Amino acid sequence: RDYPIGYKGKGVVLMFIEIASSAAMGTFLLYLKFKNENVTNDADKIQKIAANCGLSVKEGGQVKTIQLLRRSKRKWGVEYAYRIPLGLSFKDFEKEKERLQDGLNNKKSIFDLSIQDFKQLKLNNSIVQQIKELLEKKKKLRKEVELSYDGLLKIRVYHEPLPSKVEYEFPEIKGWKVPIGQTRELNNFLYHNFEEIPHMVVGGGTRNGKSNFLNLLISSLISNQCDNVLFTLIDLKGGIEFCDYEGVKQVKKIAYEPEQALEALESAYNDMRDMQSKLRRMRKKKVQDANIPQRHFVIIDEVGELNPQEAVTKEERYLKEQCQTYMSQIARLGAGLGFRQVLATQYPTGDVIPRQCKQNSDAKLCFRVRNATASRVVLDEEGAEKLPLIKGRAIYQTVEKKIVQVPLIKDEKIREIIEPHINIRPRKDVDHEKGNREGTKANEYSFKIEPA
């Protein structure tokens, strides 16, 4: 209860609360210490789980499993380094990741509490409620595990899970970095640098966060590089995702159908060739050498719609083959010419992404997919099918692999960013109802490939 300022007994009451709560907490901590002394620590648990999963070998009549070499405490948890016995591989342990994680979360009703947890409590008349909330929080927490290998098996045990929702504030960023997401390390936000890795493949099932990331990427680039960025946007889901960018001055071309996609890709390809001629005249090899600040992003949402294998007619197949040829040329030549390509699909199958594009895209971002086959199409390995059902959770892969929580960007934020860059005059060559450009004639293009 609250006491008036002049109440004489206030100090006595508060002192009594402090003494009582301190005694209660001290007793409780001693109890926990006693109980936890009889609980196997995580390092031993990991070794036991590995042995129980059959991750062991027979050597000289003895059964050998992983051997702990060191443990390193971090703010986010603990990293354990193990030697793997000869005859086992890192992939053997990756397959058992879920069993390792579930085993470490087998609490047997023991709360994982520390003195630091109790130091954060405030000594007042709500102390009982605070303790209840702390216990409830600890009860719900799940340790999460990540595995890596650099000659030793590294198992990172995170004491708190990766947040399921991340708000992004759009700070000013220099260069061509774009936000990727929050990693498990505390206060560690990951960015992708398109100057270092110019092309990217994005995959993920419906409503898992792929389209949100594309909007985040475009908005971030407009926010931080409004005078230097250009876009060719191809939205093959009928304009659902990219229609907000019609009329934005940074957008050179926007397409909603395969016929329009071919026109847009041909235009981007011709711009790339013009840049190549310009650099040759300047006797420079790449735009960075020539101090050319402009970068042109070709972003295709649902690239699977340009798959020739899905064509019904010869004409449709021919059109899609030309689209894929332009995409492959941009992937192969575009890096040094200031062109960046981002290909996204929600149906990752083996023939969706052209081979040249896949080979030249050293960055991959994959949200949850339906099966291991789809994960291998995007990442060249399994794993994305095992991501939790959390929108925005993804695997970001370059030289190394990271699990991230991609920030959510709201429609209001997108409008706030692009509104100052929208041209007043509407685009006359776009039918906003049908998404068709006037004056386009089928099969009249300057870059042709004769069908086999």
C-alpha positions in Angstrom: 0.0 0.0 0.0 1.0 3.6 -0.4 1.9 5.7 2.6 1.8 9.5 3.0 5.2 11.3 3.0 5.0 12.0 6.7 4.0 8.6 7.8 6.6 7.5 10.5 6.2 3.8 10.0 7.0 3.9 6.3 10.8 3.2 6.7 10.1 0.4 9.2 7.7 -1.3 6.8 10.0 -1.0 3.8 12.9 -2.3 5.9 10.8 -5.3 7.0 9.9 -6.0 3.3 13.5 -5.8 2.3 14.7 -8.1 5.1 11.9 -10.6 4.5 12.4 -10.7 0.7 16.2 -10.9 1.0 15.8 -13.9 3.3 13.3 -15.5 1.1 15.5 -15.1 -2.0 18.5 -16.3 -0.2 16.8 -19.4 1.0 15.4 -20.0 -2.5 18.8 -19.6 -4.1 20.4 -22.0 -1.7 17.7 -24.5 -2.5 18.3 -24.1 -6.2 22.0 -24.4 -5.8 21.5 -27.7 -3.9 19.2 -29.1 -6.5 21.2 -28.0 -9.5 24.4 -29.6 -8.1 22.6 -32.9 -8.8 21.7 -31.9 -12.4 24.0 -32.7 -15.3 25.4 -29.6 -17.0 24.9 -28.9 -20.7 28.4 -30.2 -21.7 27.7 -33.6 -20.2 24.2 -33.6 -21.6 25.5 -33.0 -25.1 27.9 -35.9 -24.8 25.2 -38.2 -23.5 22.7 -37.2 -26.2 25.4 -37.7 -28.9 26.1 -41.2 -27.5 22.4 -42.1 -27.3 21.9 -40.9 -30.9 24.6 -43.3 -32.1 27.1 -40.6 -32.7 30.0 -42.7 -31.6 32.7 -45.1 -33.1 34.4 -48.2 -31.9 38.2 -47.9 -31.6 40.5 -50.4 -30.0 37.6 -52.2 -28.4 36.4 -48.9 -26.9 33.3 -46.8 -27.8 34.3 -43.2 -28.4 32.1 -40.1 -28.8 32.8 -36.4 -28.9 35.5 -35.0 -26.5 35.0 -31.6 -24.9 38.1 -29.4 -25.4 36.8 -26.1 -24.1 33.8 -24.1 -23.1 33.5 -20.3 -23.6 30.9 -18.2 -21.7 29.2 -15.4 -23.7 26.6 -12.9 -23.0 24.1 -14.9 -25.0 25.0 -18.3 -23.6 27.9 -20.8 -23.9 29.9 -22.1 -26.8 31.3 -25.7 -26.5 34.1 -27.0 -28.7 34.4 -30.7 -29.2 36.7 -33.0 -31.1 34.9 -35.3 -33.4 36.1 -39.0 -33.4 37.5 -40.3 -36.7 34.8 -41.9 -38.8 32.1 -39.2 -38.0 31.4 -36.0 -39.9 29.9 -32.7 -39.1 26.8 -33.5 -41.1 26.1 -36.5 -38.8 25.7 -34.1 -35.9 23.7 -31.5 -38.0 21.1 -34.2 -38.6 20.7 -34.7 -34.8 20.4 -31.0 -34.0 16.7 -31.2 -33.0 17.5 -34.1 -30.5 20.4 -32.1 -29.0 18.1 -29.0 -28.6 15.2 -31.0 -27.1 17.6 -32.9 -24.7 19.0 -29.6 -23.4 15.5 -28.3 -22.8 14.6 -31.3 -20.6 14.4 -29.4 -17.4 12.8 -31.9 -15.1 10.9 -29.1 -13.4 14.2 -27.4 -12.4 14.2 -23.6 -13.1 17.4 -22.3 -14.6 17.9 -19.3 -12.3 20.9 -17.3 -11.4 21.8 -14.7 -8.8 21.9 -12.1 -11.6 18.2 -12.8 -12.2 17.4 -11.9 -8.6 19.6 -8.8 -8.6 17.2 -7.3 -11.2 14.3 -7.6 -8.9 13.1 -4.4 -7.1 12.8 -4.7 -3.3 9.3 -3.3 -2.8 5.8 -4.6 -1.9 5.5 -6.2 -5.4 8.4 -8.6 -4.8 6.2 -11.7 -4.7 4.6 -10.8 -8.0 8.0 -10.1 -9.5 9.3 -13.5 -8.4 6.2 -15.2 -9.9 6.7 -13.4 -13.3 10.4 -14.4 -13.3 9.6 -18.0 -12.7 6.9 -18.0 -15.4 9.4 -16.4 -17.8 12.1 -18.9 -17.0 9.6 -21.7 -17.4 8.7 -20.6 -20.9 12.3 -20.0 -22.1 13.8 -22.6 -24.5 17.5 -22.9 -25.1 18.3 -22.9 -28.8 21.3 -24.5 -30.5 23.5 -23.7 -33.5 26.2 -26.0 -34.8 29.3 -25.1 -36.9 32.6 -26.8 -37.8 36.1 -25.3 -38.3 38.1 -28.4 -37.5 36.3 -28.6 -34.2 32.6 -29.2 -33.6 31.2 -25.9 -32.2 27.9 -26.1 -30.4 26.5 -22.8 -29.3 23.8 -23.0 -26.6 21.7 -19.8 -26.5 20.0 -19.2 -23.1 17.2 -17.1 -24.8 15.5 -17.8 -28.1 15.8 -15.5 -31.1 13.0 -12.9 -31.0 10.0 -13.8 -33.1 9.4 -10.1 -34.2 11.9 -7.4 -34.9 11.2 -3.7 -35.5 13.6 -1.9 -37.8 14.1 1.9 -37.4 15.8 2.6 -40.8 19.0 4.3 -39.6 21.2 6.1 -42.1 23.5 3.5 -43.7 26.5 4.4 -45.9 27.2 2.4 -49.1 25.1 -0.4 -50.4 24.2 -2.3 -47.3 20.7 -3.5 -46.7 19.2 -5.0 -43.5 19.0 -8.8 -43.3 17.9 -9.4 -39.7 18.6 -9.9 -36.0 20.9 -12.8 -35.2 21.0 -14.8 -31.9 23.9 -12.8 -30.6 22.6 -9.9 -28.4 22.4 -6.5 -30.2 23.9 -8.1 -33.3 22.0 -7.0 -36.5 23.2 -8.4 -39.8 23.4 -6.4 -43.1 24.1 -7.6 -46.6 26.6 -5.6 -48.7 25.7 -5.6 -52.4 29.1 -4.1 -53.3 30.8 -7.3 -51.9 28.2 -9.8 -53.0 26.2 -8.3 -55.9 23.6 -11.0 -56.6 21.2 -12.9 -54.3 18.6 -15.7 -54.4 15.7 -15.5 -52.0 13.4 -18.5 -51.4 10.6 -19.3 -49.0 7.0 -20.7 -48.8 3.9 -18.6 -48.9 3.5 -16.1 -46.0 6.9 -16.9 -44.5 8.4 -13.5 -45.1 9.9 -13.5 -48.6 7.8 -10.6 -50.0 8.3 -8.6 -46.8 12.1 -8.8 -47.3 11.9 -7.6 -50.9 9.9 -4.6 -49.8 12.4 -4.0 -46.9 15.3 -4.2 -49.4 13.7 -1.7 -51.9 12.6 0.7 -49.2 16.0 0.7 -47.5 17.8 1.4 -50.8 15.5 4.3 -51.6 15.9 5.6 -48.1 19.7 5.6 -48.1 20.6 5.8 -51.8 17.7 7.8 -53.4 20.0 9.7 -55.8 22.0 6.7 -57.0 19.7 3.6 -57.1 17.6 2.5 -60.1 15.2 -0.4 -60.2 13.8 -2.8 -62.7 11.0 -4.5 -60.8 9.2 -7.7 -62.1 6.3 -8.8 -60.0 4.9 -12.0 -61.5 2.2 -12.4 -58.9 0.0 -9.9 -60.8 1.4 -6.8 -59.2 0.5 -7.7 -55.6 3.8 -6.8 -54.1 5.4 -4.1 -56.2 2.4 -2.0 -57.3 3.1 0.6 -54.6 6.3 1.5 -56.5 4.6 2.7 -59.7 5.5 6.2 -60.3 8.5 6.2 -58.0 11.3 8.0 -59.9 13.9 5.4 -59.1 11.9 2.7 -60.8 12.9 2.6 -64.5 10.6 -0.4 -65.5 7.9 -2.3 -63.7 6.4 -5.5 -65.1 3.5 -7.8 -64.1 3.3 -10.3 -66.9 5.9 -12.4 -68.7 5.6 -10.3 -71.9 6.3 -7.1 -69.9 9.1 -8.9 -68.0 10.9 -9.6 -71.3 10.6 -5.9 -72.3 11.9 -4.8 -68.8 14.8 -7.3 -68.9 15.8 -6.4 -72.4 15.9 -2.7 -71.3 18.1 -3.5 -68.3 20.3 -5.7 -70.5 20.8 -2.8 -73.0 21.5 -0.4 -70.1 24.1 -2.8 -68.9 25.8 -3.0 -72.3 25.8 0.8 -72.5 27.6 0.9 -69.2 30.1 -1.6 -70.5 30.8 0.6 -73.5 31.2 3.7 -71.3 33.7 1.9 -69.1 35.6 0.7 -72.1 35.9 4.3 -73.4 37.1 5.3 -70.0 39.5 2.4 -70.0 38.2 1.2 -66.6 37.2 -2.4 -65.7 34.4 -1.7 -63.3 32.2 1.1 -62.0 34.1 1.4 -58.8 37.3 2.2 -60.7 35.4 4.9 -62.6 33.8 6.4 -59.5 30.3 5.9 -61.0 27.9 5.9 -58.0 24.8 4.5 -59.7 23.6 1.0 -59.1 20.8 -0.8 -61.0 18.8 -3.5 -59.1 16.9 -6.0 -61.1 14.4 -7.7 -58.7 12.1 -10.5 -59.8 9.4 -11.8 -57.5 8.3 -15.3 -58.4 11.0 -16.1 -60.9 9.4 -19.5 -61.4 6.8 -17.9 -63.7 9.6 -17.5 -66.2 10.5 -21.2 -66.3 10.3 -22.4 -69.9 9.5 -25.9 -68.7 6.1 -24.6 -67.5 5.3 -23.1 -70.9 2.1 -24.3 -72.7 2.9 -23.1 -76.2 6.0 -22.8 -78.3 5.7 -19.0 -78.3 5.4 -18.9 -74.5 8.4 -21.2 -74.1 10.4 -19.0 -76.5 9.6 -15.8 -74.6 10.6 -17.3 -71.3 13.8 -18.7 -72.7 14.7 -15.2 -73.8 13.9 -13.8 -70.3 16.2 -16.4 -68.7 18.9 -15.5 -71.2 18.8 -11.9 -70.2 18.8 -12.9 -66.5 21.8 -15.1 -67.0 23.7 -12.3 -68.8 23.0 -9.9 -66.0 24.2 -12.4 -63.4 27.3 -13.2 -65.4 28.3 -9.6 -66.4 26.5 -7.3 -64.1 28.7 -7.2 -61.0 31.4 -5.0 -62.3 28.9 -2.9 -64.4 26.9 -1.8 -61.4 24.0 -4.2 -61.9 22.6 -6.3 -59.0 20.1 -9.1 -59.4 17.7 -10.5 -56.8 15.7 -13.5 -57.8 12.9 -14.7 -55.5 10.6 -17.7 -55.6 8.1 -19.4 -53.3 8.3 -22.7 -55.2 12.0 -23.7 -55.1 12.3 -26.6 -57.6 15.4 -27.7 -59.5 14.6 -25.9 -62.8 13.2 -22.6 -61.3 16.4 -20.6 -61.1 18.6 -20.5 -64.2 22.0 -22.3 -63.6 24.1 -19.2 -64.5 22.1 -17.1 -62.0 22.4 -19.6 -59.3 26.2 -20.0 -59.8 26.7 -16.2 -59.7 24.6 -15.6 -56.7 26.8 -16.0 -53.7 24.2 -14.8 -51.2 21.1 -16.8 -50.3 18.3 -16.0 -48.0 15.8 -18.8 -47.4 12.7 -18.7 -45.3 10.9 -21.9 -44.3 10.2 -24.2 -47.2 8.1 -27.4 -47.5 10.8 -30.0 -47.8 14.6 -30.7 -47.9 14.5 -30.7 -51.7 13.3 -27.1 -51.8 16.0 -26.2 -49.3 18.7 -27.7 -51.4 17.6 -25.7 -54.5 18.1 -22.4 -52.6 20.9 -23.2 -50.2 22.5 -26.2 -51.8 21.9 -28.0 -48.5 19.1 -29.1 -46.2 17.9 -27.0 -43.2 15.3 -24.5 -44.3 12.6 -27.0 -44.0 13.3 -27.3 -40.3 13.0 -23.6 -39.5 10.2 -22.9 -36.9 6.8 -21.7 -38.1 7.7 -18.0 -37.4 7.2 -15.4 -40.1 10.5 -13.8 -40.9 12.7 -16.6 -39.6 15.3 -17.4 -42.3 18.7 -18.8 -43.1 21.2 -16.2 -44.5 24.1 -17.9 -46.3 27.3 -16.4 -47.8 30.6 -17.9 -46.8 29.0 -18.9 -43.5 25.4 -19.6 -42.5 23.4 -17.6 -40.0 19.8 -17.9 -38.7 18.1 -14.5 -38.6 14.8 -12.9 -37.8 14.1 -10.5 -40.7 12.5 -7.2 -39.6 8.8 -6.6 -40.5 8.2 -3.5 -42.6 4.7 -2.1 -42.4 2.8 -0.6 -45.4 2.7 2.8 -43.7 6.5 2.8 -43.4 6.9 1.9 -47.1 4.5 4.8 -48.1 6.4 7.2 -45.8 9.7 6.3 -47.5 8.6 6.4 -51.1 6.1 9.2 -51.0 8.7 12.0 -51.5 10.0 10.2 -54.6 6.7 9.6 -56.5 6.3 11.5 -59.7 3.2 13.7 -59.9 2.4 12.7 -63.4 1.0 9.1 -63.8 2.7 6.7 -66.1 0.7 6.9 -69.4 2.1 3.6 -70.8 0.6 1.5 -68.0 -3.0 0.2 -67.8 -3.5 0.1 -64.1 -6.4 -2.3 -64.3 -4.8 -4.9 -66.6 -1.1 -4.1 -65.9 -0.4 -4.0 -69.7 1.8 -1.5 -71.6 0.4 0.1 -74.7 2.1 -0.4 -78.0 3.8 -3.6 -77.1 3.9 -6.2 -79.9 4.5 -9.8 -79.2 7.9 -11.3 -80.3 9.3 -8.0 -81.5 12.6 -7.7 -79.6 16.1 -6.8 -80.5 17.8 -9.7 -78.7 16.5 -13.1 -80.0 17.4 -16.7 -79.6 16.2 -19.1 -82.3 14.3 -22.0 -80.8 16.0 -25.4 -81.2 
